[in-house]
Amino acid sequence: MRMILLLFSIFALAMPVQPQIPYDVSGRSYPRIFGFELEKMTFPDIFAKLGPAKCYESGDAGNYDKRAHYYLKNPGAFLTFSSGEIDGGVLISVLKLSIAKPKEQFTVNTTVKLLHEDIGGIRLGMTREQLFKSIPASAILDKSKPEYDRYTFEEKKPDTFIVFENVIPMTEQESKQQKITDPKYQVWHELIMIVPVFRNGKLIEITISKTTDG
């Protein structure tokens, strides 16, 4: 019996250790791409990285949208960056990666590649199980959860989407700029939303947005 236990111990020590990838409970790794972060990147940042692209604008006030499209040879997908009225048409707060060609003109980039750390490691072609296993179950909303009804969409509401809500303390300088003296309100409320689209069980499109307010 002792010999069996000894052999088992030696075998266990010899086995390669598989690193356990922790959940991103804040969701803050997903709104990042090419070293930029949503709400902090601008169209000039993207143009410098991927090349100049034509911008399109539509809507007004809260429905205003400014966007630019790219085709990335690697991984062979279309990437759209969008800025809304609250972003001043300058800061980018939404990105979409899709296999579907946009109806508007796009710029082709054959050199820049998506790194694994871009958009939190999400890749087109992932199975539904692979994507949802990599995300905390509490952030995945569908009609079975009461939180599902808290969120509204301009277009058809997806059956399943992913939401992260973070409360971030303001710096002293930010509190002064916002003219907030009560410590209770010296925080930012950050909302990160991910909407996946699957076909035959495989991810064919992902839209990620980030909004932050006081």
C-alpha positions in Angstrom: 0.0 0.0 0.0 2.8 2.4 0.9 4.5 1.6 -2.4 1.4 2.4 -4.3 1.0 5.7 -2.5 4.7 6.5 -3.1 4.4 5.8 -6.8 1.2 7.9 -7.0 3.0 10.8 -5.3 5.9 10.6 -7.7 3.5 10.4 -10.7 1.6 13.5 -9.4 4.8 15.5 -9.0 5.9 14.6 -12.5 2.7 15.7 -14.1 2.8 19.1 -15.8 1.0 21.8 -13.8 -1.8 23.4 -15.9 -2.1 27.1 -15.1 -5.6 28.0 -14.0 -6.8 31.1 -15.8 -8.8 33.2 -13.3 -12.1 34.8 -14.3 -12.0 38.5 -15.0 -14.6 39.4 -12.4 -14.4 43.1 -13.4 -14.7 42.5 -17.2 -12.1 45.3 -17.7 -9.9 43.1 -20.0 -12.6 42.9 -22.7 -12.8 46.6 -23.8 -9.1 46.6 -24.7 -7.6 46.1 -28.1 -4.2 46.9 -29.6 -3.0 48.4 -26.3 -5.9 50.8 -26.3 -9.0 50.9 -24.1 -12.6 51.9 -24.9 -13.5 55.4 -23.8 -9.8 56.3 -23.8 -8.9 55.6 -27.5 -9.7 58.0 -30.3 -10.1 57.7 -34.1 -6.6 59.2 -34.6 -5.2 56.4 -32.3 -6.9 53.8 -34.5 -5.8 55.5 -37.7 -2.2 55.5 -36.6 -2.4 51.8 -35.8 -4.5 50.4 -38.6 -4.3 53.1 -41.3 -6.7 55.9 -42.3 -10.3 55.0 -42.8 -13.4 56.8 -43.9 -15.8 57.7 -41.0 -19.5 57.5 -41.3 -22.0 59.5 -39.2 -25.7 58.9 -38.6 -28.5 60.0 -36.2 -28.4 63.0 -33.9 -28.5 63.7 -30.1 -28.6 60.4 -28.2 -28.8 58.4 -31.4 -25.7 60.0 -33.0 -23.1 57.5 -34.1 -19.7 57.9 -35.8 -17.9 54.8 -37.0 -15.0 53.4 -39.1 -14.5 49.9 -40.4 -11.5 47.7 -41.0 -10.8 44.3 -42.4 -8.1 42.4 -40.6 -6.4 39.8 -42.7 -5.4 38.0 -39.6 -7.8 36.7 -38.2 -9.9 37.4 -41.4 -12.6 39.5 -39.7 -14.2 42.9 -39.9 -13.7 45.3 -37.1 -15.8 48.4 -36.5 -15.1 51.2 -34.0 -17.9 53.6 -32.9 -18.3 56.8 -31.0 -21.6 58.2 -29.7 -22.9 61.7 -28.8 -21.7 61.4 -25.2 -18.2 60.6 -26.6 -18.2 63.8 -28.7 -17.7 61.8 -31.8 -14.0 61.5 -30.8 -13.6 58.9 -28.0 -14.4 55.4 -29.1 -16.8 53.5 -26.7 -17.9 50.5 -28.9 -16.0 47.9 -30.9 -17.5 45.1 -33.0 -15.6 42.1 -34.4 -17.6 40.1 -37.0 -17.3 37.8 -40.0 -19.9 39.9 -41.8 -18.8 42.5 -44.2 -20.1 46.0 -43.4 -22.3 47.8 -45.9 -20.1 50.8 -45.8 -16.5 51.2 -47.1 -13.7 49.6 -45.0 -9.9 49.7 -44.9 -7.9 46.6 -45.3 -5.0 45.9 -42.9 -2.7 43.0 -43.7 -0.1 43.4 -41.0 -1.7 44.1 -37.6 -2.8 40.9 -35.7 -5.1 40.4 -32.8 -3.0 39.3 -29.8 -4.4 36.8 -27.2 -4.8 39.6 -24.6 -6.8 41.7 -27.0 -10.5 41.8 -26.1 -9.8 39.4 -23.2 -8.9 36.5 -25.4 -12.3 36.3 -27.1 -12.0 34.9 -30.6 -14.4 34.4 -33.4 -15.1 30.7 -33.9 -15.2 30.0 -30.2 -18.0 27.7 -29.2 -20.8 29.0 -26.9 -19.4 26.7 -24.2 -15.9 28.0 -24.5 -17.0 31.6 -24.3 -19.3 31.3 -21.4 -16.9 29.0 -19.4 -14.3 31.9 -19.5 -16.8 34.4 -18.0 -18.2 34.5 -14.5 -21.7 33.0 -14.5 -23.0 36.0 -12.6 -22.2 38.3 -15.5 -24.1 36.2 -18.1 -27.7 37.4 -18.4 -30.7 35.7 -20.1 -34.4 35.6 -19.6 -34.1 33.3 -16.6 -32.4 36.0 -14.5 -34.3 38.9 -12.9 -31.5 41.3 -13.8 -32.2 40.7 -17.5 -35.1 43.1 -17.5 -33.0 46.0 -16.1 -31.3 46.5 -19.5 -32.8 48.0 -22.7 -31.5 47.9 -26.2 -32.3 50.2 -29.2 -32.7 47.2 -31.4 -34.0 43.7 -30.7 -32.9 42.6 -27.2 -30.5 39.6 -27.4 -31.5 36.4 -25.7 -28.2 36.3 -23.9 -25.7 39.0 -23.2 -22.9 39.8 -20.7 -22.7 42.7 -18.3 -20.1 43.9 -15.8 -20.8 46.9 -13.5 -17.9 48.4 -11.5 -17.8 51.2 -9.0 -14.4 53.0 -9.2 -13.3 55.6 -6.6 -12.5 59.0 -8.1 -9.1 60.5 -7.6 -8.9 63.6 -5.5 -8.3 65.7 -8.7 -11.4 64.1 -10.4 -13.5 64.9 -7.3 -12.5 68.5 -7.5 -13.1 68.7 -11.2 -16.6 67.2 -10.7 -17.2 69.5 -7.7 -18.3 66.6 -5.6 -17.6 66.9 -1.8 -19.6 64.0 -0.4 -17.3 60.9 -0.3 -20.4 58.8 -1.0 -20.7 60.2 -4.5 -16.9 60.4 -5.3 -17.1 57.3 -7.5 -17.4 56.4 -11.2 -20.0 53.9 -12.3 -18.6 51.8 -15.1 -20.8 49.6 -17.4 -19.2 47.0 -19.7 -21.6 45.2 -22.0 -20.8 42.3 -24.3 -23.2 41.0 -26.9 -22.2 37.7 -28.6 -23.8 36.3 -31.8 -23.6 32.6 -32.5 -24.3 30.6 -35.6 -24.3 26.8 -35.4 -22.9 27.1 -32.0 -19.9 29.1 -33.1 -19.2 32.8 -32.3 -19.5 34.9 -35.5 -19.8 38.4 -34.0 -19.0 40.1 -30.7 -19.9 43.7 -29.7 -18.3 45.3 -26.7 -19.2 48.7 -25.2 -18.1 50.6 -22.2 -19.7 53.7 -20.6 -18.6 55.5 -17.4 -20.4 58.2 -15.5 -20.6 59.7 -12.1 
